[in-house]
Each structure stands twice: as C-alpha cells, then as structure tokens.
C-alpha cells in the first residue's frame, strides 16, 4: 500500500473484518493468532477430519464461543478505532466467525485513509466507460488509471463489453443467464488476455503452490503495466 499512487478508490459490495496488525498494546502480532487452535472457534467444514468432534464442541459450548466471538469483535473495532470506521464504509455487518472473510489490515492502510489517498465506496462497478472512467451502480463516475478486481470465485464481469467477453472466453450478456457454463479464459500464460488491452487476471492457475504462483504473477503484472 506504500507504492507511489495519488489516491485509490476501494469499491466493495460489503465490508469484511480486518484484523489489527498487533494486539495487547502492540505486543502480540496478529499472525500469532492464525493457528489451528484459533480456528477451533469456527464451524468445521463438512466432511473435514475430526469434524464430528468439532461439531460436538460447538454445540456443547455455543454460549462460550459466542461470548468469545463478541469480545474479539468488540476488541477489533476498538483497536482499529474511528480512524478506520468513521465513515462506516469498512465497518463489517457480518459475524466474525465467517473465517473466509477475515484478513490482516495492510500496513499503512489507516494512515493512507486518513490522508485521503484511500477512499472507500460501498458499491460495485456497473460499466467501464472509457480507458480512464468507470461508472458505479449508484451512477457515480470515477477516474481510474488501473482497475484491480478481487472477485473470488465469481467469473462474471458485467462491465466488460460482449466483444471483449467473447475474446476472453467469458460469459456474455446473452449467455450469462444460462447455468452450468464451463468458463476457460483465453489467457496468455493464464494471465494476459490476447487482444484486450490493459487487462490481466491473477489466480486462474490451479496448482499445489497456488499462493506463491499468484504472488509472482502479481509482481509480473505490476511490472508489465
């Protein structure tokens, strides 16, 4: 987040929990809490090893787990404070027990937000107007040199034109209503769509070292553009 950019808009459909980088007055780094013991608080995945034992644990001590969850949630909001939540954009309205929606707050995030270089928007992109302009579903227009989409497992991008969608192998407006569409993007090195300028995808490589490959691809994309 410390790279030289003038400002950045973060457009999000809903806010997720951002863990402070440290707890206990700065003495305990957040990464020390990311252990198997901590994950015992979360409902187990169906069919996971020892899931029956964890389900019993959750049923037997549901009140205790709710108390711990509420206490941790309150502590996170108190530590991050009004510097992050003053505009209520980044204030989560879902349970802290949604493990897939939790991440550690990036370094300098709050400082850059205070400086007005990070601007949050509870919205979504409706259309890319031209090479530097996008329109949100609210009707607001934003200027952007680069658009970085964190879509998770969603492989539909309504702001692409049908022409670009066909080139990349994405569902178009005509096909997006159909179910069970197998999408295999036409990407050079599984990153760059040939024939569509200024667009790149990271994370479409499936392998045992997925996170390392995605990190390398992210660095490569930043150098490419």
Beta strands, then each sheet from edge to edge (+ up, - down):
strand 1: 8-12
strand 2: 17-19
strand 3: 22-23
strand 4: 28-29
strand 5: 102-104
strand 6: 118-122
strand 7: 125-130
strand 8: 133-136
strand 9: 141-143
strand 10: 187-188
strand 11: 192-193
sheet 1: 1+ 6+
sheet 2: 2+ 5+
sheet 3: 3+ 4-
sheet 4: 7+ 8- 9+
sheet 5: 10+ 11-
end
